[in-house]
Amino acid sequence: MYPWDTIKAPEDDSTLAMLQEFAKRGHGVVMTTPANLTIRESVAYGFCNVLKRMDKVPSNLKSFHSKATFKKEMLPLAGFDVIILRSNPPLDNLMLNFLDSVKDDVFIMNDIDGIRRANNKLYTAVFEDEDNKIIPNTHVTKNKEYLKTIIKEHPQDKMILKPLNGFGGSGVILIEKSAMKSISSLLDFYIDNKDGTTNYVILQDYIEGADQGDVRILLLNGQPIGAMKRVPGSEDHRSNVSAGGSVQKHQLSKQEKELCRRIGPTLVRDGLYFVGIDVINGMLVEVNVMSPGGITYMNKVYKSKVQEKVIDFVEDKVEQRVTAFERRKKLRQTVNEA
């Protein structure tokens, strides 16, 4: 995950809510960052912060964060029951290379091969939607002239432009044909780097109703377990809470339920068990697989504890793996004694 001391608003942190729930249940909780992974004698280790057990785990996230104490240990990754990835984009491919060596020994959520496929906004292309009923028409390119042509020829006046590797609403802007004179400089800013390299950008249809906000849905094992509506602030078109948006209760519509039904099996197939999707007017805008947030906000508006469902699932997965291992061990012994 991201470093502990970078958590500035504990009461809003979904990762912290999950860690607190693990601690409440008496599990050993250990944290490390991608930069603290290492190899020792051909075995993957992490320089870790081991959460010291508390007589009573504070129910308040802010208190839990402030009262937590740690001891530092160098620990083998294959020795854990579960590894949960909660690092923010962009994806650290070297981190996944470290985890490749232990993916058969430990339950990793989300699956690292699934994250490789889905870590950026290109992943929505795996969901077949030729008629654009669940996914808005999307273009991904570095070609500025192509982008300008798309904008000029598009039947709508508005489109959405965003960086391929952005998160938390960073870099998402609304562009309009009436401001075509500014498009070239915008594309230069988004695509060109000072070192001569270039970035991909996404140009996407503007969805009617986007100015009213979007819906964040959390899916666990392919099924929705929580949803909230995010409403933009008065001075920003983005509805992300980090960009000043606010949160409201939301009941899933028939179209949103159908969307979840259509994409859920693909997510599970790819080992993407805990996912956050962003939806506008029933259309899938983004799939968040690295560090999906929203748990704490949903808990506040619904007086719920979404993290309990997540940890229940993790415990069940680990138990299944342990049971399968013990069964194989007994069968192997029978074969060896024959």
C-alpha positions, 0 to 999 in steps of 0.5 A, a space after each residue: 500500500 501507500 506509506 502509512 504516514 501519507 494517510 492525511 484523512 484516516 476517516 475517509 481511507 478505505 484501505 485503513 477501514 479494511 486493515 482495522 477490520 482485520 485487526 478487530 478479528 484478531 488477524 496479524 496485520 502487516 504493511 509494506 510499500 512497493 519500494 520496500 520489496 526485495 529479494 534475499 537468497 532468491 526469495 521475495 521479502 518485504 521490509 515490513 511494518 508489523 502492526 502491534 496487537 491492541 488490547 482493544 482496537 479503536 472503532 474510530 478510524 482516526 483513533 486507530 490510525 493515531 494509536 497504531 504502533 509498529 515493529 519493523 521486520 523483514 518478512 517472506 511474502 510467501 509466508 502470508 495467507 493473503 496479500 492485498 494490493 492497495 497502491 495507487 496508480 500508476 501501476 508499478 510493474 516491478 512490484 508485480 514482478 516481485 509478486 509473480 514468484 509467490 502468486 501460487 503460494 498466497 491468495 493475492 487480491 486482486 490477481 496480479 495478471 488481472 491487474 496487468 490487464 486492467 490497470 488502465 482505462 483501456 480495460 473497458 474494451 474487453 466488455 463487448 458493446 458494439 452498440 455502445 449501450 453500456 460503454 460510451 464511444 471511446 478513442 485512445 491515442 497519442 495522435 493529435 491530428 486524429 484527436 482534433 478531427 474526431 472533435 471537429 466531426 463529432 455530432 455533439 458539442 461536448 467531449 471528455 478528455 483525460 490522461 490514460 493513467 490518471 486517477 481520482 479525477 485528476 486531469 479530467 476536463 470537459 472540452 467544447 467545439 466552441 473552444 477549438 482554438 485552445 484544443 491544440 495547446 491542451 493536447 500539447 500539454 497532455 501528450 508531450 513530455 519535456 524529455 521528448 516522450 509522449 502520453 496516451 490520452 482518452 477522448 470519450 463521448 460526453 454522457 448526458 447527465 454527467 453534470 449531475 454527477 456519477 455513481 461509484 459501485 463497489 463489486 465483490 466477486 462480481 456482485 455489487 455490495 455498495 453504491 453511492 452517487 457523487 455530485 460535483 461541487 459548484 466550481 468543478 465538473 468532476 464528481 470525485 470526492 477528492 475534487 470537491 464532490 459530495 456523496 449521496 445515497 443511491 439505489 441501483 437502477 435497472 440499467 446499472 444492475 444489468 451493467 453489473 450482471 454483464 461485466 461481473 463474470 469477466 471481472 471474476 474470470 480475471 481474478 478482479 474480485 474487489 473492483 470499483 466502477 464509475 457509472 454515468 446514466 447507466 454507462 460504464 466510464 471507468 473500472 478501478 482495480 488497484 485501490 478502489 475507494 468508497 468504503 468509508 463514504 458508503 458507510 457514512 451515508 448508509 450506516 453500514 460496514 462494507 469492509 466486513 463483506 470484503 474481509 468475509 470474502 478474503 477469509 473464505 478464499 483463504 479457508 478454501 485454499 487451506 482446505 484444498 492444500 490439506 486434502 491434497 496433502 492427505 491424498 499425496 500421502 496415500 499415494 506415497 504409502 502405496 
